[in-house]
């Protein structure tokens, strides 16, 4: 891709849609790289204007820009903000009906949509695969690109498959943007996105208005309350578990603080309502897991408290950086004690169970499902993890992470409890189905509607919406369910009704346990990376000698950072300097008195002579002299001479 002479000027776009006349540091250079068609990596701190680096090019380039983001809330906020500015933007997410998704994709193919926001999982759906090939795509932007390294090996393996778009969109440049990435993470991003000699732009990670603080002690609740009561304004408390968010929020409410909790286990609409209440200021403190806050534009967050030590400095800096985006003073407080480091080591041991244990879990799953060797491919089962773990005497988290490793290696997928819509797939070929429609005319109308509304039904399970089918067919929703069940009994379709329990989807047939292979990249390399990150996080928490801002900026490979002067370590050092200064003042006081006492009786000493005779900085000597004069220990004569007052 090359720059078009008639392409709109990015600065004019910035002024027209955002009202700014100048770009922030590095933004223009990044935009020029993107519109020139070069793969680009951007590291800008939270609040540094990352989103403009793909939103402005999207308006300058012909066609649609695909933005891959991790969270529905992030999509919603950015799309709403763009629409308010008059920019055509759409998002596709799991809270939408099939018809809504269909219309949105059509608008991207045939309309004038400039930005399409999707989650990485969307890339793997057949309907997206079909439509994206028809789009004129100008750019693929991967927002929060550090998730490729942090989440891609964990619970979002779709992040490792974003590069499939390279095959479908040859020649389209990629832009990866993040606020946190070390050299190792950058290499992960480059490798998994298959970036071709990317231009890399780094902004400073300095946040001089944020006061980084670590409070070490057992009474975390008391420390948390002190921060919240002493610092005015809104804030975020990050907790590690969903249960902890609810318990802490309840405690804060009991203390008279307007608080609420937020985690991914809540429904989409409830999460959105809680977020909006906090953004409006109806709720002062939101207690959340790390699912909260990414991409949310609330500039006046005055404090971010971590109730437990995060797994990495990347996560900590990203979350702490949500404080003080308006540039005013704010606090990032980590509550820490020695148990946090012990817990972090245990988490790594749990997250990476021994490979022999992974194979034992694999074999136990198939025994539990009563699937023999060679069978089970593409089968789908209800799967109660707790019941399975109890039956086979596995610790439930060990079983969960073993399944995630098996998922990363392509053997199976365990779905989330909240994301199991009705799924169907035809058992028959198209020819067999046509014969059925001729023979069973009472089913023909419903089958035609299925075929018109959904694609991919002959090759994979497709999520369908009974309410939408009812509206389009004229049947009641109950009748639609009856027809789907009837087609299932007739062995026309495979039918998985909507349910709230998790599903285990088997992608391959059962293998002899000795043939189960776990790729080193999904185990050994990933574990080593987590151990390095955990060690760096513990070093930050236990550090008492180096400026916290310097430690963070050096971790992110920023050269020669200067001390911030406002973190707890810098302030402690300043207090030490003041203590040492008090010792120096004591010495200077004694020297002044001794020098003046040595002056012969009836004579005095000039100020110039005193400054020459007393060792120390002139400002300190003058300060101490003023104190001695105020106390009457030293007296100044009418001619200006100084004497000791007997």
C-alpha positions in Angstrom: 0.0 0.0 0.0 1.3 3.4 -0.8 0.2 6.9 0.2 -2.4 8.4 -2.2 -1.8 12.0 -3.2 -5.5 12.8 -2.7 -5.6 11.2 0.8 -7.0 13.6 3.4 -4.4 15.3 5.6 -4.3 13.5 9.0 -4.1 16.9 10.9 -7.2 18.1 9.2 -9.0 14.8 10.2 -7.8 15.3 13.8 -9.2 18.9 13.9 -12.5 18.0 12.1 -13.4 15.0 14.2 -11.6 15.6 17.5 -11.2 19.3 17.6 -7.4 19.2 18.2 -5.0 21.2 16.1 -1.8 19.3 17.0 -0.9 15.7 17.6 0.6 14.4 20.8 4.3 13.2 20.7 4.8 10.3 18.3 1.2 10.2 17.0 1.9 11.8 13.7 5.0 9.7 13.0 3.0 6.5 13.8 0.1 7.6 11.6 2.5 8.3 8.7 4.0 4.8 9.1 0.5 3.2 9.0 -0.8 5.1 6.0 2.4 4.3 4.1 1.4 0.6 4.5 4.1 -0.5 6.9 3.5 -2.9 9.7 3.8 -0.9 12.9 4.1 -1.5 16.7 3.2 1.2 19.1 4.0 1.4 22.8 2.4 4.4 24.4 1.5 4.7 28.1 -2.2 4.6 29.3 -3.7 8.0 28.3 -1.0 8.5 25.6 -3.6 8.6 22.7 -3.1 5.1 21.3 -6.6 4.9 19.8 -6.0 7.9 17.5 -3.1 6.0 15.9 -5.6 3.8 14.1 -8.7 5.9 14.1 -7.2 8.7 12.2 -5.7 6.4 9.5 -9.0 4.7 9.3 -10.6 8.0 8.2 -7.7 8.8 5.9 -7.5 5.4 4.0 -10.2 4.1 1.7 -12.1 1.1 3.0 -12.7 -0.3 6.5 -10.2 -0.7 9.4 -10.7 -3.8 11.5 -9.9 -3.2 15.1 -9.4 -6.3 17.3 -10.1 -5.7 21.0 -10.4 -8.0 24.0 -13.5 -6.7 25.8 -17.1 -5.8 24.8 -17.0 -2.8 27.1 -14.0 -1.5 25.3 -15.7 -1.9 21.9 -18.9 -0.3 23.1 -17.1 2.8 24.5 -15.0 3.4 21.4 -17.8 2.9 19.0 -20.2 5.1 20.9 -17.5 7.9 21.1 -16.8 7.6 17.4 -20.5 7.8 16.5 -20.9 10.9 18.6 -18.1 12.5 16.4 -19.9 11.5 13.2 -17.7 8.5 12.4 -19.3 5.4 11.0 -18.2 2.6 13.3 -19.7 -0.8 14.3 -18.9 -3.5 16.8 -19.7 -7.2 16.6 -19.9 -9.1 19.9 -21.7 -12.0 21.6 -24.4 -9.8 23.1 -25.8 -9.3 19.5 -28.3 -11.4 17.7 -27.3 -13.3 14.5 -29.4 -10.9 12.5 -27.7 -7.8 14.0 -24.3 -9.4 13.2 -25.4 -10.1 9.7 -26.5 -6.5 9.1 -23.3 -5.1 10.6 -21.1 -7.2 8.3 -23.2 -6.3 5.3 -22.7 -2.6 6.1 -19.0 -3.2 6.2 -19.1 -4.9 2.8 -21.5 -2.6 1.0 -21.8 0.5 3.2 -19.5 3.2 4.3 -18.4 1.8 7.7 -14.9 3.0 8.5 -14.1 1.0 11.7 -15.2 -2.5 12.5 -14.5 -3.7 16.1 -14.3 -7.4 16.8 -13.0 -9.8 19.4 -10.3 -12.2 18.2 -12.7 -15.2 18.6 -14.8 -13.7 15.8 -12.1 -14.3 13.2 -12.7 -18.1 13.6 -16.4 -17.9 12.6 -17.4 -18.9 9.2 -19.7 -15.9 8.6 -16.8 -13.5 9.4 -14.4 -15.5 7.2 -16.9 -15.3 4.3 -17.6 -11.6 4.6 -14.2 -10.3 5.4 -12.9 -11.5 2.0 -15.5 -9.2 0.3 -14.5 -6.1 2.3 -12.1 -3.5 1.2 -9.9 -3.6 4.2 -7.3 -0.8 4.7 -5.8 -1.8 8.0 -5.9 -4.4 10.8 -5.3 -2.8 14.2 -4.7 -5.0 17.3 -5.5 -3.0 20.4 -4.1 -4.1 23.7 -1.7 -6.2 21.8 0.1 -7.4 24.9 -2.9 -9.8 25.3 -1.3 -11.9 22.6 1.5 -12.8 25.0 -0.4 -12.6 28.3 -3.7 -14.1 27.3 -2.9 -16.0 24.1 -1.2 -18.8 26.0 -3.9 -18.9 28.6 -7.7 -18.4 28.3 -7.9 -16.6 25.0 -6.0 -18.9 22.5 -7.7 -17.1 19.6 -5.2 -14.3 20.1 -2.6 -16.7 18.7 -4.6 -17.1 15.5 -5.1 -13.5 14.5 -2.5 -14.0 11.8 -5.0 -16.0 9.8 -6.2 -12.6 8.5 -2.8 -12.3 6.8 -3.9 -15.2 4.5 -7.3 -13.6 3.7 -6.1 -10.0 3.4 -2.7 -10.1 1.6 -0.9 -6.8 1.6 -3.0 -5.2 4.3 -0.7 -3.6 7.0 -1.1 -4.5 10.7 -0.8 -2.1 13.6 -0.2 -3.5 17.1 -0.8 -1.0 20.0 -0.2 -1.5 23.7 0.6 0.4 26.9 2.8 -2.4 28.3 5.4 -4.6 26.5 8.9 -5.7 27.4 11.3 -6.9 24.7 10.1 -10.5 25.2 6.4 -9.5 24.8 7.3 -7.4 21.7 8.9 -10.5 20.1 5.8 -12.5 20.9 3.6 -9.8 19.2 5.9 -9.7 16.1 6.0 -13.5 15.8 2.3 -14.2 16.3 1.1 -11.4 14.0 3.8 -12.3 11.4 4.8 -8.6 11.3 7.2 -7.8 8.4 10.1 -5.6 9.7 7.7 -3.5 11.7 8.4 0.1 12.6 8.5 0.4 16.4 7.5 3.5 18.3 8.0 3.9 22.0 6.7 6.7 24.2 8.0 7.4 27.7 6.4 5.3 30.4 6.8 8.1 32.9 3.6 9.1 34.7 4.9 11.9 36.9 1.5 12.7 38.4 1.0 9.1 39.8 2.4 8.4 43.2 3.3 4.7 43.2 3.1 3.3 46.8 3.5 -0.1 48.3 2.0 -0.7 51.7 3.5 -3.8 53.4 1.5 -5.3 56.3 -1.0 -7.8 57.4 -4.0 -5.5 57.8 -4.9 -4.8 54.2 -8.4 -3.8 55.0 -7.3 -1.1 57.3 -4.8 0.2 54.8 -7.3 0.2 52.0 -9.8 2.2 54.1 -7.1 4.7 55.0 -6.3 5.4 51.3 -10.0 5.6 50.3 -10.8 8.0 53.2 -7.8 10.2 52.8 -7.8 10.5 49.0 -10.9 12.3 47.6 -12.5 11.3 44.3 -13.4 8.1 42.5 -11.2 5.0 42.5 -10.8 1.4 41.5 -9.9 -1.5 43.9 -8.6 -4.6 42.0 -9.1 -8.0 43.6 -8.0 -11.4 42.3 -11.3 -13.3 42.4 -14.9 -12.7 41.7 -15.8 -13.6 45.3 -13.3 -11.1 46.7 -14.8 -8.3 44.6 -18.2 -8.9 46.2 -16.8 -9.3 49.7 -14.7 -6.1 49.5 -17.6 -4.1 48.0 -19.9 -5.3 50.8 -17.3 -4.3 53.4 -16.9 -0.8 51.8 -20.6 -0.3 51.7 -20.7 -1.3 55.4 -18.2 1.5 56.1 -20.4 4.1 54.4 -18.5 4.2 51.1 -20.5 4.2 47.8 -19.1 1.0 46.2 -20.1 -1.7 43.8 -18.4 -4.8 42.4 -17.7 -5.9 38.8 -16.5 -9.1 37.2 -16.9 -11.2 34.1 -19.4 -13.6 35.7 -22.1 -10.9 35.5 -24.3 -10.6 32.5 -23.4 -8.0 29.8 -26.2 -5.6 30.6 -25.5 -5.7 34.4 -21.8 -5.1 33.8 -22.6 -2.2 31.5 -25.0 -0.7 34.1 -22.4 -1.0 36.9 -19.8 0.6 34.7 -22.0 3.5 33.7 -22.9 4.2 37.4 -19.2 4.4 38.2 -18.5 6.6 35.2 -21.3 9.0 36.2 -20.0 9.2 39.8 -23.1 7.5 41.3 -20.6 4.9 42.6 -17.4 6.2 44.0 -15.4 3.0 44.3 -15.7 0.0 41.9 -14.2 -3.2 43.1 -13.3 -5.4 40.2 -11.2 -8.2 38.7 -8.8 -7.3 35.9 -11.7 -7.6 33.4 -12.5 -4.0 34.3 -11.1 -0.7 33.0 -9.4 -1.6 29.8 -10.0 1.3 27.3 -12.4 3.1 29.6 -12.0 6.8 29.4 -12.5 8.2 32.9 -9.9 10.8 33.4 -10.5 11.7 37.1 -9.7 8.4 38.8 -7.8 9.5 41.9 -6.6 6.2 43.2 -6.1 2.6 42.0 -5.6 0.0 44.8 -4.4 -3.5 44.3 -5.7 -5.7 47.1 -3.4 -8.6 45.9 -0.2 -8.6 44.0 -0.8 -9.0 40.2 1.0 -11.7 38.2 3.2 -9.3 36.3 4.4 -5.7 36.1 2.8 -5.5 32.7 -0.6 -6.1 34.3 0.2 -3.8 37.3 1.3 -0.9 35.2 -1.7 -1.2 32.8 -4.2 -1.3 35.7 -2.4 1.3 37.9 -2.2 3.6 34.8 -5.9 4.1 34.9 -5.4 6.6 37.7 -4.8 10.3 36.9 -5.4 10.4 33.2 -6.3 14.0 33.6 -2.7 14.8 34.7 -3.7 15.7 38.2 -2.1 13.9 41.2 -3.3 10.4 41.8 -2.2 7.3 43.7 -1.4 3.7 42.7 -1.3 1.7 45.9 -0.2 -2.0 46.1 -1.2 -3.7 49.3 1.4 -6.4 49.9 2.7 -9.0 52.4 4.9 -12.0 52.2 2.0 -14.3 51.6 1.4 -12.7 48.2 4.8 -14.0 46.9 4.1 -17.5 48.2 0.6 -17.4 46.6 2.2 -16.3 43.3 4.6 -19.3 43.3 1.6 -21.6 44.0 -0.4 -20.1 41.1 2.4 -20.9 38.7 2.6 -24.5 40.0 -1.2 -24.8 39.6 -1.3 -23.1 36.2 1.3 -25.5 34.8 0.5 -28.9 36.2 3.1 -31.7 35.4 2.7 -33.0 31.9 1.9 -36.5 33.3 -1.0 -34.9 35.2 -2.2 -33.3 32.0 -2.3 -36.7 30.3 -4.1 -38.2 33.3 -6.8 -35.5 33.0 -7.1 -36.3 29.3 -7.6 -40.0 29.9 -10.0 -39.3 32.8 -12.1 -37.0 30.6 -12.8 -39.6 28.0 -13.5 -42.2 30.6 -15.9 -39.8 32.2 -17.6 -39.2 28.9 -17.5 -43.0 28.0 -15.7 -42.3 24.7 -13.4 -45.1 23.4 -10.1 -44.7 21.6 -10.7 -43.6 18.0 -14.1 -42.0 18.8 -15.5 -38.7 20.0 -14.3 -36.3 17.2 -16.6 -33.2 17.0 -18.8 -34.5 19.8 -20.2 -32.0 22.3 -21.0 -32.8 26.0 -22.3 -31.0 29.0 -19.4 -30.8 31.4 -19.5 -30.1 35.1 -15.8 -29.4 36.0 -16.4 -29.7 39.7 -18.2 -33.0 39.4 -15.5 -34.4 37.1 -12.7 -33.3 39.4 -14.4 -34.7 42.5 -15.1 -38.1 40.8 -11.5 -38.5 39.6 -9.9 -36.9 42.7 -8.3 -33.9 40.9 -7.9 -30.5 42.4 -10.5 -28.5 40.3 -8.0 -25.8 39.3 -5.4 -28.4 38.3 -8.1 -30.0 36.1 -9.1 -26.6 34.6 -5.6 -25.7 33.6 -4.8 -29.1 32.3 -7.9 -28.7 30.0 -6.7 -25.3 29.0 -3.3 -26.8 27.9 -5.2 -29.5 26.0 -7.3 -26.7 24.4 -4.2 -24.8 23.3 -2.9 -28.0 21.6 -6.2 -28.4 19.7 -7.7 -31.4 21.5 -10.8 -29.8 23.0 -12.5 -26.6 24.1 -14.3 -25.9 27.4 -16.8 -23.1 26.9 -17.7 -20.5 29.5 -20.8 -21.1 31.6 -22.5 -17.9 30.2 -21.9 -18.4 26.5 -23.8 -21.5 25.3 -26.5 -20.5 22.8 -28.4 -23.1 20.8 -26.1 -24.7 18.2 -27.1 -26.8 15.2 -25.3 -28.6 12.3 -26.8 -30.6 9.4 -26.1 -34.3 9.5 -27.3 -34.6 5.8 -25.7 -33.5 2.6 -27.3 -30.8 0.6 -28.7 -33.4 -1.9 -30.2 -35.5 0.9 -31.7 -32.4 2.5 -33.3 -31.4 -0.8 -35.0 -34.8 -1.1 -36.3 -34.4 2.5 -37.8 -31.0 1.7 -39.6 -32.5 -1.3 -40.9 -35.5 0.7 -41.8 -33.5 3.9 -43.3 -30.3 2.6 -44.5 -29.3 6.1 -40.8 -28.8 7.0 -39.7 -27.2 3.8 -40.5 -23.6 4.9 -38.6 -23.8 8.2 -35.6 -25.5 6.5 -35.5 -22.7 3.9 -35.5 -20.1 6.6 -32.6 -21.9 8.4 -30.6 -22.0 5.2 -31.3 -18.4 4.3 -30.4 -17.0 7.8 -27.3 -19.1 8.6 -24.2 -20.1 6.7 -21.8 -23.0 7.5 -24.5 -25.3 8.7 -23.2 -28.3 6.7 -19.6 -28.1 8.0 -19.7 -26.9 11.7 -21.9 -26.1 14.6 -23.5 -22.7 14.2 -25.1 -20.7 17.0 -28.8 -19.9 16.3 -31.3 -17.6 18.0 -34.7 -19.2 18.5 -36.3 -15.8 19.1 -34.9 -14.4 15.8 -36.0 -17.6 14.0 -39.5 -17.1 15.4 -39.7 -13.5 14.2 -38.5 -14.4 10.7 -40.7 -17.5 10.3 -43.9 -16.3 12.0 -43.8 -19.3 14.4 -43.8 -18.9 18.1 -40.5 -19.5 19.9 -41.9 -22.6 21.5 -42.8 -24.0 18.0 -39.3 -23.2 16.7 -37.9 -25.3 19.6 -40.3 -28.1 18.7 -39.2 -28.1 15.1 -35.5 -28.1 16.0 -36.1 -31.1 18.3 -38.1 -32.9 15.6 -35.3 -32.4 13.1 -32.9 -33.7 15.7 -34.9 -36.9 16.3 -35.2 -37.4 12.5 -31.3 -37.2 12.4 -31.5 -34.2 10.1 -29.5 -32.0 12.4 -27.2 -32.2 15.4 -29.0 -30.1 18.0 -27.5 -28.6 21.2 -30.2 -26.6 23.0 -29.4 -23.4 24.8 -28.1 -24.1 28.3 -26.3 -22.5 31.2 -23.9 -25.3 31.9 -20.4 -25.3 30.3 -19.8 -27.5 27.2 -16.8 -29.6 26.4 -16.3 -29.8 22.6 -14.0 -32.5 21.4 -12.0 -31.5 18.3 -10.2 -34.8 17.7 -10.8 -38.4 18.3 -9.6 -40.0 21.5 -5.9 -41.0 21.3 -3.9 -43.5 23.3 -2.7 -41.5 26.2 1.0 -42.0 25.2 0.2 -40.2 21.9 -1.0 -37.0 23.6 1.6 -34.3 22.8 1.9 -30.9 24.4 3.9 -28.3 22.4 6.8 -26.7 24.3 5.6 -23.2 23.3 2.4 -23.8 25.2 4.1 -25.2 28.3 7.8 -24.8 29.0 8.4 -21.4 27.3 5.1 -20.0 28.7 6.0 -21.2 32.3 9.5 -19.6 32.1 8.0 -16.3 31.0 5.5 -16.4 33.8 8.3 -17.1 36.3 10.3 -14.2 35.0 7.3 -11.9 35.2 6.4 -13.1 38.7 10.0 -12.5 39.9 9.9 -8.9 38.6 6.6 -8.2 40.2 7.9 -9.5 43.6 11.0 -7.4 43.2 8.9 -4.3 42.7 6.7 -5.1 45.8 9.7 -5.8 48.0 11.9 -3.0 46.7 12.7 -0.3 49.3 15.7 1.4 47.7 15.0 2.3 44.1 12.4 4.8 42.8 9.4 2.8 41.8 8.9 4.8 38.6 12.5 4.1 37.6 12.1 0.4 38.3 9.0 0.3 36.2 10.5 2.2 33.3 13.7 0.2 33.3 11.5 -3.0 33.2 9.9 -1.6 30.0 13.4 -1.0 28.5 13.2 2.8 28.8 16.8 4.1 28.9 18.1 6.4 31.8 14.9 7.2 33.6 15.0 9.9 36.3 13.6 9.4 39.8 10.0 10.6 40.1 10.5 12.2 43.5 6.9 11.4 44.7 6.7 7.6 45.1 7.0 6.1 48.6 10.7 5.2 48.1 11.6 8.7 46.9 9.8 10.3 49.8 11.4 7.9 52.2 14.8 8.8 50.7 13.9 12.5 51.0 13.1 11.9 54.7 16.5 10.2 55.1 18.2 13.2 53.4 16.3 15.5 55.7 17.5 13.4 58.7 21.0 13.5 57.4 20.5 17.3 56.8 19.5 17.7 60.5 22.8 16.1 61.5 24.6 18.5 59.2 22.6 21.4 60.7 23.7 20.3 64.2 27.3 20.2 63.1 27.0 23.7 61.5 25.4 25.1 64.6 28.3 23.9 66.7 30.8 25.3 64.2 29.2 28.7 64.2 29.2 28.9 68.0 32.8 27.7 68.2 34.1 30.2 65.5 32.3 33.1 67.1 33.6 32.1 70.6 37.1 32.2 69.2 36.8 35.9 68.3 38.8 38.0 70.9 36.8 39.8 73.5 35.5 43.1 72.4 35.6 42.2 68.7 33.1 40.8 66.3 33.1 38.8 63.0 31.6 39.8 59.7 29.1 37.6 57.9 31.5 37.1 55.0 34.2 35.9 57.4 31.8 33.6 59.2 30.7 32.0 55.9 34.4 31.5 55.0 35.2 29.9 58.4 32.3 27.5 58.7 32.3 24.4 56.4 29.0 23.7 54.7 26.7 25.1 52.0 26.2 28.8 52.5 22.4 28.4 52.4 22.6 25.9 55.3 25.0 28.2 57.3 22.7 31.1 56.8 19.6 29.1 57.8 21.3 27.9 61.0 22.6 31.5 61.7 19.0 32.8 61.5 17.9 30.2 64.0 20.7 31.1 66.4 19.8 34.8 66.1 16.2 34.1 66.7 17.0 32.1 69.8 19.4 34.8 71.1 22.4 32.5 71.1 24.1 34.8 68.6 23.7 38.6 68.5 24.3 41.0 65.7 25.9 44.4 66.6 24.9 47.7 65.1 27.8 47.6 62.7 26.6 44.2 61.5 29.3 42.2 63.3 28.3 38.9 64.9 29.1 37.8 68.4 28.1 35.0 70.8 25.6 36.2 73.3 27.0 35.1 76.7 
